[in-house]
Each structure stands twice: as structure tokens, then as C-alpha cells.
Amino acid sequence: MNKYRLHRQFLWTLVAAIAIPGIIPQAQAADPAPFRFEPGKNMIPAPRDPAVWPAFRTQLKEWRDTTRHQLKYSDALYRRSDFAWSTRNFSCCFLMLCDETFYDPRQGMYTPDAFLDHGQREFGGYDSVILWQAYPRIGVDERNQFDFYRDAPGGLPGLRKAVEAMQRRGVRVYVAYNPWDTGTRREAVSDADALVEMVRSLQVDGIFLDTLTRGGEDLRAKLDAVRPGVILEGELALPLDRVHDHHASWAQWFGDSETPGVLHHKWLEPRHMQHQVDRWLYDHTRELQAAWMNGSGIMVWENVFASWIPWSQRDRSILRAMLPIQRRYAAIFASEGWTPLVPTRAPGVYASLWEGSGLRLWTVVNRNKKPVDGALLDVPTREADRYFDLVAGQEAKQQAADKTIILSGRLEPRGIGAFLAGSAPARGNDFSKFLAAQARINSDANFDTATPKRETTLVAVQPTAGAAKVPSGMVAISGGTVELKIEMRARECGFYESMPGPNHKLGGGNNTEIFPRRVVFKPYAIDETPVTNAQFAEFIKASGYAPKQPDKFLHHWRDGRPPAGKGDHPVVYVDLDDARAYARWAGKRLPTEEEWQYAAQGTDGRRYPWGNAMQPDCANDGKTSGTTPVKAFPKGRSPFGCYDMCGNVWQWTESERTDGRTRFCMIRGGSYFTARGSNWYVDGGLRPAGFTTKFLLCSPSLDRCGTVGFRCVVDLDDSLSRQ
């Protein structure tokens, strides 16, 4: 099932289940349905008419009191000091482990400080990071979601150092849990125990529960036993009866009313942190305004499983202005001193009032697509109070009226505002310093709404010297112009370009995209078989090759030798650079993706190397649960005479691309291994000749797989034709 349809179905079912009968007040006749839960909605929609806002607020309070009573609600876990950090966790970044701002593949090292510096410049800094590891790579081989952490650069100790570096800078770190990962290698213990052990090993601060509404009943106690203060945060809408032991939740794809609505989890428990997220949008003002009006948080997510969905300069500027205010006044935003929807003076402008510690703070949003400049709020006067525009970083423009002060300011299109009232002691000794910092942020604000572009570049292919004859063990392929159809499943990792095109539907399921490509080939020769263990052993003996990063290199070999009896099996546990090194030694190179496909299909564009229909005994289809000799299936040879171009092992191609954040390579042919049970796995088993898979590159320890090998090509002299 499509991942997004699945999510929405969960949301629909969940909200219907958590609406507790008898405690939802009836709508007032003055404004139809000002307060009710609706299927698929996780924000309490607000009435349009300001005249009924007081009654709406009364209903909200009654609902909260009644719901807490019905649930026998206990806030004991929110009162624990080890969980207090969660109330200040306003900005969370969803970070791919392979993101080049976090891991530098050229230096072979983590760069957490560079990553956090970038986040500070662009987004105002992060309070937490979800360290995402496996999807959409998982399923290429048997490694499970926990193995992706274990096999990260430097293993768990290396990853722990990167986590520790972020924690030293005050940034909390989550690991992710994928409950759908049931078709890869199984742990010797339960998933819950494996997850708890991962928390202990990495000393992280939270668990992101992918595709889940909540964690298991026993998970909280198990976590407390190994590391106090680890919070749980689910992707889907959290049931109300689990707010007490889940300190945070995603507010993903939450719709909102024309008048800003109220997050019902945040209203029930003001210390509960919700992160607004709608990852496929290029306009994040809806999420930003919901977070601002509700005193809640934001998920910063641009690298969406290798699809690049950038934030505009406007949205970055809004978040940079918001976060210092939220962090400074976190205690007020986590209190019950919240009055939603106080009156404003401008149409399309809305405000919430927050009170505590002798201060009054108004968070203001402009729903209009035009700026609003002028009178915004009528504020009751209070002795000794002064009034400040916290976004502009200056004393607020004000005008005295009868027992009130009229506050004025400028709100950019879809922008925000903030006003503070308080005495000097309440404001604090460092308030002037804070105000000056806000003024500097405001002076750098950029409200350009254009989508920043990021180009994907293909690593150049270096041709070999044109051979005068076809080398032994290779087959020749004539030059010419060929029409190819490349097939790729529509997954969230996108396609060749990092920024999805308007007609590309990303997601799960079995939908495929066809990429027609006209290719002009010069004559070349390609290996008859994938490179074998015996051939690679000869290369190591002759060249003395040793990779700079040896992790997982030839992991299946023992004492530097191939497994007994498998000299004629394809070599695996080699990464792209290992394969290139062998090719250079042999006077060859890796095939381009198009060269590989043409060699597999021939001139008629057939679906499989042997024809257009699946046939028995033509390929390694996984029944042997491992690799097979490279010439084990002569019936499956391609029209040009190539073995093993379908099944047995995936094969590297010279198709490396990068957009500066994500590197990837297209692999071909499929393998003997299939991870079953979820559409979110990489497609396993033997694959059609035109099928390609986008393989995200990270580090040798993760890129070397037991199911990926390679074959080589050489360029032929133009005078040679097929022999």
C-alpha cells in the first residue's frame, strides 16, 4: 500500500478511535461546528467569527478538564526533571546518516560541527536531530535496521562520538525504529530489547517511532532502566490516552481551519511537544504558523530520503525569528497560561496570548499574502510594563487609548509577529542583549519565496584506451544509436534528479516510472560474467590493493582467501571504489548504466536477457539462499552472450551522482536475496534488464554488501564491430 495512503488511513482510524463519547461539546448555532473532532483532523478547528471565540475558549477548557478526568490523566512523567528538555525541543532536524553535511566521504569522517553550524546559519539551530539510518537503502541485503547503525562509519563507537559531539552543543539525538522491518536478518532478542540496547550503546535522548502512533506498553520502563530522560515520539497521531508517557509527537499533515486551530494534544498537556511537518511542501508557512500559534515545534526536513525538498529563504527567516523567542520563553509556552485567539485589529491577522512569570507574550500570524503594516493589537495596560516588538528587536510602536495600549508593527506576507509586555525585573537583566540579537536576525531576513535549486551532477566516465581486439573473457558490442527504456519504482528517494519533477509521484506501492533514453554507443566489450572471487584474489595478489577504509571489505572471505569452493562465484562485499580499483588494474572500467542495459537486452529491448517472459533455470532466483557460480545458468545468457545479468548479485555501474548532500549510484540486475513483508524495502530478487535501483552511497562499511558485485568494460577501437 502507498505509504501516504497508509498514513492517512491510520490517521482516519486513530482520530475516530480517540474521540471519547460524551465529552465533545456541541457546536453553537452562531458558527457551525466551532469545536469538534473530524476524521483525519488532529487540530481542533476554530470558528471564523471572533464573537464566538470566548465561548470557544470556554469549550476548550471544559473539554480539557473532562478529558483529563475521563483518562484519569497523570502528569507524573512530565514533572520528572530528566524529561524537562523535551519542552524546549522546538526545532528538530530529520537527518539522513549519509547526508554529506554530516558525513564527509572524501575525508571518511563525521562532521557534526559543520552540520550544526550549517543548521545555525540557515534555520536558527536545532534542538534535536533524528539520526535516520536505513530506509530507503534497506533490503539490498539481509542487514536489518539495527545493523545500519552498527555498520555506520566507525561502528557504534564512531557513531557514539558523533552523537556526543552534538550533545556537547546542547543538541539532543534520536535513533529511529522501523516496525515494518521484518524481512531482513532477525535479532536474537525482541525489537524492543534491541532498540533499548541501541539507546544504551549510543546514549541517545529519544526514539522516533516510524509509522507508529505510540510505543509498546513496556518500552518506557525498559528505557528508564538503561538511560533516564529518553523520550518517545511517533510519526502518526498519538492516542490521547498515551500523551502521559509520550513527551512528543509529530503533527504531520495536520489540516488547519481558516482561523488558526488548536493542537488538541498540546492543549491537553501544555508540556507535550508536537513537531509540525509536511515534508513534500515547498511552502512551510502553514506549519510555521500552527507552531507559532500553539507554542509548539517544527521538523526541519530538506533531504527527504534523498529527494531534495528545500525551504525557501522566507520560511528560513521566519523560523530564525521564532526560535530564539520560543527558547527564551519555553516555560511560558509549556504552561496553562495560554489564551488562544485573542482579538486583533487587522483582517487575516490572528494572535495567541501567553502569560507567566509576570510577562505577557502575544504570538501573531499574518494569513494574508500581502504585508500588514499598522495597528495590530489592543493590549490592557499594566503598571510598570513596557512593550516590545520581539521580531523587530525594538520597543514596540504604541499608542495610548482608554485603559489599553494599541501596538503596531509590520507583518510580512504569511509572516509572524511577537509582542512582549512586562516590567524590567520580569524581562530579565539580559533582555537588551536578547533584543539586539533579534534585531540582527530581523535585519538579515529574506522573504524571497523562490524554491532554491540544487543540481545533480554525474561523475564523468574516463574511457579506456581503444582496444584493437576483444580481450579474453569479454564479448564485443557494436556501436550505434539505441532507444532504451529505463524502469524505476516510484519510491520516496526519487529518481535521477534530486528535486522531484512535477509529474513524478513519489511514494510506496508498485508504481513505476519509465525513463526513455536515446543513447549513442561507441563499440565496447563487456565481461562475459561478473568478476569472480578468484579473479579478485588475483588482483589483490598482483597489486597489493588495500582500501583506505577496510570495514566490511571482502567480509565473506576468511584469512584473506575466498570461501572454499566459491572461487567461481561473483565477488561481493566490494564498494564502488573497490570495483573501480580492480577495473583500473585490469585496464578496464565499469560500464555505464546504459552500456550494462544494452548488453543485457540486446537490440530488441527484451524484458529479460533470455526473452520477454520469466522462464525456469535461467537465473539465480534465490532458491539456493546464496550466490551461485557465474556460469551456472547458460540458458539465461543475453543476446550478446553475457551471463548473470539477471539475479545472483546486483552490479555496480559507472553512474555515480551527487547533489552535494546525497551521493548515489544506479545498480542493476537484482540478486538472490529478497526482503519480504514491506513495500518500503529495496526491490529484491532477480530484476528485469531495464530495471534500475537508486543505491544511496554513504561509507564503505555500509556500501559493501553481500549481494552487490560488478563486471567491467573496455572501449574498443572504432573500426571493430561485433564479433
HUKALIN-V494968 format. One record per backbone hydrogen bond with DSSP energy under -1.0 kcal/mol. CO is the residue of the C=O (numbers start at 1). NH is the residue of the N-H. E is the energy in kcal/mol with one decimal. If there is no record, write none. Layout:
BEGIN
CO:NH:E / CO:NH:E
END
This chain:
BEGIN
2:6:-2.6 / 3:7:-2.3 / 4:8:-2.5 / 5:9:-2.4 / 6:10:-2.4 / 7:11:-2.7 / 8:12:-2.6 / 9:13:-2.6 / 10:14:-3.4 / 11:15:-2.7 / 12:16:-1.7 / 13:17:-1.6 / 14:18:-1.9 / 15:19:-1.1 / 20:23:-1.5 / 28:31:-1.2 / 38:41:-2.6 / 42:264:-1.1 / 44:262:-2.0 / 49:52:-1.8 / 50:53:-1.2 / 52:56:-2.4 / 53:57:-2.6 / 54:58:-1.9 / 55:59:-2.4 / 56:60:-2.3 / 57:61:-2.1 / 58:62:-2.3 / 59:63:-2.9 / 60:64:-2.5 / 61:65:-2.5 / 62:66:-2.6 / 63:67:-2.9 / 64:68:-2.5 / 65:69:-1.7 / 66:70:-2.8 / 67:71:-2.5 / 68:73:-2.7 / 75:79:-1.2 / 80:83:-1.2 / 81:84:-1.2 / 83:86:-1.7 / 84:87:-1.3 / 85:88:-1.5 / 86:89:-1.3 / 88:90:-1.8 / 90:298:-3.0 / 91:127:-3.1 / 91:128:-1.7 / 92:300:-3.3 / 93:130:-2.9 / 95:132:-2.9 / 96:99:-2.0 / 99:102:-1.9 / 99:103:-2.4 / 102:111:-3.6 / 104:108:-1.8 / 104:109:-1.5 / 109:104:-2.7 / 111:115:-2.2 / 112:116:-2.6 / 113:117:-2.7 / 114:118:-2.2 / 115:119:-2.0 / 116:120:-2.1 / 117:121:-2.4 / 118:122:-2.6 / 119:123:-2.1 / 119:125:-2.3 / 120:124:-1.2 / 127:172:-2.5 / 128:93:-2.2 / 129:174:-3.2 / 130:95:-2.5 / 130:132:-1.2 / 132:97:-2.5 / 134:137:-2.2 / 137:140:-1.3 / 138:682:-2.1 / 142:185:-3.7 / 144:148:-1.4 / 146:150:-2.2 / 147:151:-3.2 / 149:152:-1.1 / 152:155:-3.2 / 154:158:-2.1 / 155:159:-2.4 / 156:160:-2.7 / 157:161:-1.7 / 158:162:-1.5 / 159:163:-2.4 / 160:164:-2.8 / 161:165:-2.1 / 162:166:-1.6 / 163:167:-2.4 / 164:168:-2.2 / 166:171:-2.3 / 167:170:-2.0 / 172:129:-1.9 / 173:205:-3.1 / 173:206:-1.3 / 174:131:-2.4 / 175:208:-3.0 / 177:210:-1.6 / 178:181:-1.8 / 180:182:-1.8 / 190:194:-2.5 / 191:195:-2.6 / 192:196:-2.3 / 193:197:-2.2 / 194:198:-1.8 / 195:199:-2.1 / 196:200:-2.3 / 197:201:-2.7 / 198:202:-2.5 / 199:203:-1.9 / 205:231:-2.2 / 206:175:-1.9 / 207:233:-2.3 / 208:177:-2.5 / 208:210:-1.2 / 209:212:-1.7 / 209:235:-1.9 / 212:236:-2.5 / 216:219:-1.1 / 218:222:-1.8 / 219:223:-2.4 / 220:224:-2.3 / 221:225:-1.2 / 223:226:-1.2 / 223:227:-2.8 / 231:207:-2.3 / 232:248:-1.2 / 233:209:-2.8 / 234:250:-1.9 / 239:242:-2.1 / 240:243:-1.4 / 247:273:-2.5 / 249:275:-1.9 / 251:277:-1.9 / 262:44:-3.7 / 263:267:-2.4 / 264:268:-2.0 / 265:269:-2.5 / 269:272:-2.4 / 273:249:-2.0 / 274:297:-2.6 / 275:251:-3.0 / 276:299:-2.5 / 277:253:-2.1 / 278:281:-1.8 / 284:288:-2.6 / 285:289:-2.7 / 286:290:-2.0 / 287:291:-2.5 / 288:292:-2.4 / 289:293:-2.6 / 290:294:-1.4 / 291:296:-2.6 / 297:276:-2.5 / 298:92:-2.4 / 300:94:-2.4 / 302:304:-1.4 / 302:309:-3.0 / 303:305:-1.4 / 304:307:-2.0 / 307:304:-2.8 / 312:316:-2.1 / 313:317:-2.5 / 314:318:-2.3 / 315:319:-2.1 / 316:320:-2.5 / 317:321:-1.7 / 318:322:-2.1 / 319:323:-2.5 / 322:326:-2.4 / 323:327:-2.8 / 324:328:-2.1 / 325:329:-2.1 / 327:330:-1.0 / 329:333:-2.1 / 330:334:-1.3 / 332:335:-1.7 / 337:355:-2.6 / 339:353:-2.4 / 346:349:-1.7 / 348:367:-3.1 / 350:365:-2.6 / 351:342:-2.1 / 352:363:-2.1 / 353:339:-3.3 / 354:361:-3.0 / 356:359:-1.9 / 359:356:-1.9 / 360:421:-2.7 / 361:354:-2.9 / 362:419:-1.8 / 363:352:-2.2 / 364:417:-2.5 / 365:350:-2.1 / 368:414:-1.9 / 372:411:-3.3 / 374:409:-2.1 / 376:345:-2.6 / 377:407:-2.7 / 379:405:-2.8 / 382:385:-2.1 / 386:422:-1.6 / 387:396:-2.0 / 388:420:-2.3 / 389:393:-1.6 / 389:394:-1.7 / 394:389:-2.9 / 397:408:-2.8 / 399:406:-3.3 / 403:381:-1.8 / 404:401:-2.8 / 405:379:-3.2 / 406:399:-1.5 / 407:376:-3.2 / 407:377:-1.8 / 409:374:-2.5 / 411:372:-2.5 / 412:415:-3.0 / 415:366:-2.6 / 417:364:-2.7 / 418:390:-2.1 / 419:362:-2.8 / 420:388:-2.4 / 421:360:-2.3 / 422:386:-1.8 / 423:427:-2.1 / 424:428:-1.5 / 428:431:-1.4 / 430:434:-2.2 / 431:435:-2.8 / 432:436:-2.1 / 433:437:-2.0 / 434:438:-2.0 / 435:439:-2.1 / 436:440:-1.9 / 437:441:-2.1 / 438:442:-2.6 / 439:443:-2.1 / 440:444:-1.0 / 442:445:-1.3 / 448:314:-2.0 / 457:658:-1.8 / 467:717:-2.8 / 471:474:-1.5 / 473:528:-2.8 / 475:526:-2.4 / 477:524:-2.1 / 480:521:-3.7 / 482:519:-2.9 / 484:517:-2.9 / 486:515:-3.3 / 487:692:-2.6 / 488:513:-3.2 / 489:491:-1.4 / 491:494:-1.7 / 498:308:-3.8 / 501:504:-1.3 / 511:490:-2.9 / 513:488:-2.3 / 515:486:-2.3 / 517:484:-3.1 / 519:482:-2.9 / 521:480:-2.3 / 523:716:-2.3 / 524:477:-2.9 / 525:714:-2.3 / 526:475:-2.6 / 528:643:-3.2 / 531:571:-2.4 / 532:536:-2.3 / 533:537:-2.4 / 534:538:-1.9 / 535:539:-1.8 / 536:540:-2.2 / 537:541:-2.4 / 538:542:-2.3 / 539:543:-2.6 / 540:544:-2.5 / 550:553:-2.5 / 552:555:-1.4 / 554:557:-2.0 / 558:561:-1.5 / 561:558:-2.5 / 563:566:-2.1 / 566:569:-1.4 / 567:534:-2.5 / 568:630:-2.5 / 569:533:-2.2 / 573:554:-2.5 / 575:579:-2.3 / 576:580:-2.2 / 577:581:-2.3 / 578:582:-2.0 / 579:583:-2.4 / 580:584:-2.6 / 581:585:-2.1 / 582:586:-2.1 / 583:588:-3.7 / 584:587:-1.6 / 589:713:-3.0 / 591:654:-3.6 / 592:596:-2.4 / 593:597:-2.1 / 594:598:-2.5 / 595:599:-2.1 / 596:600:-1.4 / 597:601:-2.4 / 598:602:-2.6 / 607:689:-2.8 / 608:611:-1.1 / 611:608:-2.9 / 620:648:-1.2 / 622:625:-1.5 / 629:632:-1.9 / 633:636:-1.6 / 634:637:-1.4 / 638:641:-2.1 / 642:638:-2.1 / 647:649:-1.8 / 648:672:-1.8 / 650:709:-3.3 / 651:668:-1.9 / 653:655:-2.1 / 656:459:-3.1 / 657:664:-2.4 / 658:457:-2.8 / 661:100:-2.3 / 662:659:-1.4 / 663:697:-2.5 / 664:657:-2.8 / 665:695:-2.7 / 667:693:-1.7 / 668:651:-1.8 / 669:647:-3.1 / 669:687:-1.5 / 673:685:-2.4 / 678:681:-1.0 / 685:671:-1.3 / 688:691:-1.6 / 690:487:-3.0 / 693:667:-2.2 / 695:665:-2.2 / 699:702:-1.2 / 699:703:-2.9 / 700:704:-2.2 / 705:573:-2.8 / 707:650:-2.8 / 709:652:-2.3 / 710:531:-2.8 / 712:527:-2.8 / 713:589:-2.3 / 714:525:-2.8 / 715:467:-2.8 / 717:720:-2.5
END
